[in-house]
Amino acid sequence: MKIVIHARQAQLAEDFKGIVEEKLNSMNRFSVTIDRVEVEIIHEANPRQGKFSHRVILTSHGAGPLLRAQAAAFNDVAAFDLAIKNFELQIRKAHEKGKDIDHSSLRELAASE
């Protein structure tokens, strides 16, 4: 999975890139095909937006479904943590939808034997 980070009017924390790579690479445990994930960090300079001054948008591209999650918080790492939770829920839902589930009951299985 290729990870592309865009920072718009924002200075990122020193360990931000490592955190992003670690958390997004942990999403490989689901069998959803994602070729590239774009991480966009936007800083709002308006002082009234203090608690929500950093916004993180995650967008996936690839053969799998298009996934998009965004969150806002007081710094870039906190906003990324909130966005990755939403992103993981979407990946988990796509993974569960792709499973082949047999809905036959035990009674039907016993009768066929």
C-alpha positions as CSV (number, residue, x, y, z in Angstrom):
1,M,0.0,0.0,0.0
2,K,1.3,3.4,-1.0
3,I,0.8,6.2,1.4
4,V,0.7,9.8,0.1
5,I,0.7,12.7,2.7
6,H,-0.4,16.2,1.8
7,A,0.0,19.0,4.3
8,R,-1.9,22.2,3.5
9,Q,-0.9,25.2,5.6
10,A,0.1,22.8,8.4
11,Q,3.4,21.8,10.1
12,L,3.3,18.1,11.0
13,A,4.7,16.5,14.1
14,E,8.1,14.8,13.7
15,D,6.7,11.3,14.3
16,F,3.5,11.8,12.3
17,K,4.7,10.0,9.2
18,G,5.7,6.9,11.3
19,I,2.4,6.8,13.1
20,V,0.5,7.1,9.8
21,E,2.5,4.2,8.2
22,E,2.2,2.0,11.2
23,K,-1.6,2.4,11.5
24,L,-2.4,2.2,7.8
25,N,-0.2,-0.9,7.3
26,S,-2.1,-2.6,10.1
27,M,-5.2,-2.4,7.9
28,N,-3.7,-5.0,5.7
29,R,-5.1,-7.7,8.0
30,F,-8.4,-7.2,6.2
31,S,-8.8,-8.7,2.7
32,V,-9.7,-5.4,1.1
33,T,-7.6,-4.3,-1.9
34,I,-6.2,-0.8,-1.4
35,D,-3.5,0.4,-3.7
36,R,-3.0,3.9,-2.4
37,V,-4.2,6.0,0.6
38,E,-4.0,9.8,0.5
39,V,-3.7,11.5,3.9
40,E,-4.6,15.2,3.7
41,I,-3.9,17.5,6.7
42,I,-5.5,20.9,6.6
43,H,-4.8,23.6,9.2
44,E,-7.4,26.2,9.8
45,A,-5.7,29.5,10.8
46,N,-8.9,31.0,12.3
47,P,-8.3,31.3,16.1
48,R,-12.0,30.6,16.8
49,Q,-11.5,27.1,15.4
50,G,-9.0,26.2,18.1
51,K,-10.4,22.9,19.2
52,F,-10.9,21.8,15.6
53,S,-8.0,23.6,13.9
54,H,-6.5,20.5,12.2
55,R,-8.6,18.4,9.8
56,V,-7.4,15.0,8.5
57,I,-9.0,13.4,5.4
58,L,-8.2,9.8,4.5
59,T,-9.1,8.7,1.0
60,S,-8.4,5.2,-0.5
61,H,-7.8,4.3,-4.1
62,G,-7.6,0.9,-5.6
63,A,-9.5,-2.1,-6.8
64,G,-11.5,-2.3,-3.6
65,P,-14.3,0.2,-2.6
66,L,-13.7,3.9,-2.3
67,L,-13.3,4.7,1.3
68,R,-13.2,8.2,2.8
69,A,-12.9,9.3,6.4
70,Q,-12.3,12.7,7.9
71,A,-12.0,14.1,11.4
72,A,-11.0,17.4,13.1
73,A,-9.2,17.9,16.4
74,F,-6.7,20.3,18.1
75,N,-3.6,18.7,16.5
76,D,-2.8,16.6,13.5
77,V,-2.1,13.3,15.5
78,A,-5.4,13.5,17.4
79,A,-7.3,14.2,14.2
80,F,-5.6,11.3,12.5
81,D,-6.5,9.0,15.4
82,L,-10.2,9.9,15.0
83,A,-10.1,9.6,11.2
84,I,-8.4,6.2,11.3
85,K,-11.1,4.8,13.6
86,N,-13.8,5.8,11.0
87,F,-11.6,4.4,8.2
88,E,-11.1,1.1,10.0
89,L,-14.9,0.7,10.5
90,Q,-15.4,1.2,6.8
91,I,-12.7,-1.3,5.9
92,R,-14.1,-3.8,8.4
93,K,-17.6,-3.4,6.9
94,A,-16.3,-4.0,3.4
95,H,-14.4,-7.1,4.7
96,E,-17.5,-8.5,6.3
97,K,-19.6,-7.9,3.2
98,G,-17.1,-9.8,1.1
99,K,-17.2,-12.9,3.3
100,D,-19.1,-16.0,2.0
101,I,-21.5,-16.9,4.7
102,D,-23.5,-20.2,4.5
103,H,-27.0,-19.6,6.0
104,S,-28.1,-23.2,6.0
105,S,-29.4,-24.4,9.3
106,L,-28.3,-27.5,11.3
107,R,-31.6,-29.2,10.5
108,E,-31.1,-28.9,6.8
109,L,-27.5,-30.2,7.1
110,A,-28.7,-33.2,9.1
111,A,-31.5,-34.0,6.7
112,S,-29.2,-33.9,3.7
113,E,-26.8,-36.5,5.2
